[in-house]
Amino acid sequence: MSTHLITGAGSGIGAAVARRLLERGDEIVLLARDAGRAKELADLYPGARTLVGDLGNPDRLSWAFGQQTMPERLDSLLHVAGVVELGRVGELTPKAWHFQLNANLVAPAEITRLMLPQLRVAHGHVIFVNSGAGLQAHAEWGAYAASKHGLKALADSLRHEEHGNGVRVTSVYPGRTASPMQAKVHQQEGKEYDPAKWIDPESMATTILMALDLPRDAEVNDLTVRPGR
């Protein structure tokens, strides 16, 4: 039985991945921002373990994890959670920048640092669910894209550093995916949201599991997925 730590399992891509891993008999550990959310996730995924830590406050993650029982080994660490707040560079405040950089970049870096011993034991796999914005930035996406460009740099550096320890690293760059985050983006853009136009989270889960299940003789470094409609 493999063990996977997943962030963002409450909805969208993270929820689809968590369901698929649980259904096939793997053990999943779900990160929750607080005890109340942890209970909700435990009810949503019977048999799953939970771990409490707030991505919005990465400086406290080490302390929070130190108060809880951690997995002894991890076959994968799946960074799926993310936040977005659109705005022009001339209007975004430091609060908006910190909000996105903390959750999308600094917290994944800190969780990875804290979990590397368990990943090395298992010759595990770190998967960063990035974004098309991690490859190209557009107007009003500056802060979000900066956080995702940084996430690409984090993944690339980690891949080189941990290759000798048998840890694989994959960045996945989804296009727009039907999810609560996408609904929020459309609201910020002032556009009507039609989930049928965008990638189904189940399709993204299939893509991520393909990279995760690839035999050890190969490694997917970067994977770009775009809406097919």
Secondary structure, DSSP 8 states (H G I E B T S, - for coil): --EEEEESTTSHHHHHHHHHHHHTT-EEEEEESSHHHHHHHHHHSTT-EEEE--TT-GGGHHHHHHTS---S--SEEEE---------TTT--HHHHHHHHIIIIIHHHHHHHHHHHHHHHHT-EEEEE--GGGT---TT-HHHHHHHHHHHHHHHHHHHHHGGGT-EEEEEEE-SBSSHHHHHHHHHHT----GGGSB-HHHHHHHHHHHHHS-TT----EEEE----
